[in-house]
Every structure is written in structure tokens, then in C-alpha cells.
Amino acid sequence: MTAPMGSDGNKARAARATERLSSAFVMKSTKPGLHCDGGNLNLQISIGPGGRVNRSWIFRYQRPKCKVRDMGLGPTHTTSLAQARELAREYRQLLLRGIDPIDHRNAEVAKNLAANAAVMTFDQCADQYMKAHRSGWRSIVHAKQWETSLKEASPVIGKLDVRAIDTGLVMKVLEPMWKVKTESASRLRGRIEAVLDWAKARGYRDGDNPARWKGHLSNLLARPSKAQEHLAALPYVEVPGFMRELRQREGITALALEFAILAVGRMGEITGARFDEINWNDKVWTIPADRMKGNREHRVPLSPAALAVIEKARDAGVRRTTSSRTRSPAARCPTRPWDV
């Protein structure tokens, strides 16, 4: 007598139709060929070189008006019987929805490869940003400043996927240096913001920029002008005494500092000065545009005292170069006042 629908007998037969193989058979069987577990799942056994038994899973299916296709689910030592049955169940569901399992898996692999190819770390984005903008920067020094500045951020966010950088990480970079190196920290913030904007434009991240100032970090950090603790200035009444003491000191550093005071120049302008930039007849020092912050040529009138400092530096340079036994005669003509 046939058991009624829903009885234990029908359930047992249904289970046997889809779960025919045992774990022991999967582990021990050496008979080559396909061994059906049911539900499109098959155990494939083959004999390799030296009599080695290879066991793997095959999901075999055929869609309407299509050829039979075999889909590998991995070797048995990697994919267990239970895992193979679960994969087979998922692929049967795809077939019910009219989706080819092999095409679906290939599409997923391609999607993952594309996603991995789009991953860029902050350091990689920073490098690409600088390469893209280097030709528009006014000097090599400016480019170097970008590189040096962004290195401050690298220990915290440099190796991270640029998509993972959030406000907390940006604060972790900026907060420790905001009060002690405010100007440097403020420039670094702007450079991080620029790099993240570049990354968003290139499709490497989306969403708001966590390094933006207005309406964001301005709520978390003191305004740079308030956070910065300026160095003490020398009262002007004490300057003559300071200059007298400075002139008593020997060495090229003292001369460079004296010239910086007399010419009222930035240290970058002073240290890069060349003798051929000084017009001795007109008593004018012409600083090229590439060493000026505003990227414009600048003319500085020189007082007799400033010219005297340059003459001392030139004489000291000649003495240093002519006394050197390692330099050729062609190299014994200093081009910069502060060359050592």
C-alpha cells in the first residue's frame, strides 16, 4: 500500500533522491566515474599518476534548448559533502529563476576583480595627485613640501583603502600636531582634503570629504590663528644690541642671519641667494620668481651694511674653496654666499 502524501515514507524517499552518498563513501571510494548524490550534484573520481585518487564535485545541469554543462565545485578535501550539497541547492535556485549558474559565477568573479582593481591606498592616491599637479607647481621646492607634509599622514592612513578614511582617522592625524605645529597641520589638512577630492573624482571613493574645514573640522579644531602659539619677538629697542652681539660671532650661519635681518627676507629666499642675483652697481638683489611665495620676481634694495655682509661671505667662500684640496680649480669659485 502506498504511503499517504506527507508520510515519513515519502520524506525518506525524497531525502534518498537528493542525498544518496555517505561521507564514508566520499572519503573511501576509488571507483572512477561520476557518482550521483542527487539534485544535480555528482562526485567525480579519477585516477591520477602513480595511482593517486582524485575526488571532486560536479554540478551537472541543462537549461532548456542548451547543452549539458558541468560546473566544478572544488575537490573533496576543500569542499565537504555538506558544503557541496548547499552549493548545489543555491545553484538549483538560480536555475529556477532562469539564471545560468556558471555565467552567474563568472560575472561575480569579474565584479570582484574590478572592485579589487579599483582599490587605492591613500599613499597611492597622494602619489598620483602629486604627479598630476607637479607641472603646475611653481618650483621643485613646492613639490618637495607636498611630499614632506603628506608623509606626516602616512603612518596613520597611508596604507588604508582611501574609501575607508573617515573623520576619526583624519583627526587622528591632525589632532596631535594641531597645537604644537599649527601652520604645518593646517597645510597638511588642506593637502589631505585635496588628495581625497582627487580620489573621489577618479571614482576611488564617494561621499563627503572628511578633511574639509568649513562646517566640519571647523567644529572639531580651533581656528589655526587661535591655536597657533607664535614665537616671541625681539623688542625693536633691543635690536641694535643683538646685532652687535651677532657680528661678534664667527661662521657663515651668523652672516646669513645678519643678511636675513638686513634684507628682511624669508629663510628660503636667503639660503637660496646667489651672487649673480646681486647688482653691485644698483645695490639691488633680484630674487627669481621660482623662489618667491607669490611666484613673482622680487627686487630688494640693499643697504651698505647688507652689501658688506655679502662681501664677507664671498671672501669667506673663496678662502674655503681655495684651501680645499679635493676641489678642482673650476669649482673654486663660490656661486652662493652661504655655500659650505
Buried (B, 14 or more C-beta within 10 A) or exposed (E): EEEEEEEEEEEEEEEEEBBBBEEEBBEEBEEEEEBBBBBBBBBBBEEEEEEEEEBBBBBBBEEEEEEEBEBEBEEBEEBBBEBBBEBBEEBBEBBEEEEBBBEBEEEEEEEEEEEEEEEBBBBBBBBBBBEEEEEEBBBEEBBEBBEEBBEBBBEBBBEBBBBEBBBEBBBBBBEEBBEEBBEBBBBBBBBBBBBBBBBBEBEBBEEEBBBBBEEBBEEEBEEBEEBBEEEEEEEEEEEEEEBEEEBEEEEBEBBBBBBBBBBEBBEBBBBBBBBEBBEEEEBEBEBBEEBBEEEEEBEBEBEEEBBBBBEBBBEBBEEBBEEEEEEEEEEBEBEBBBBE
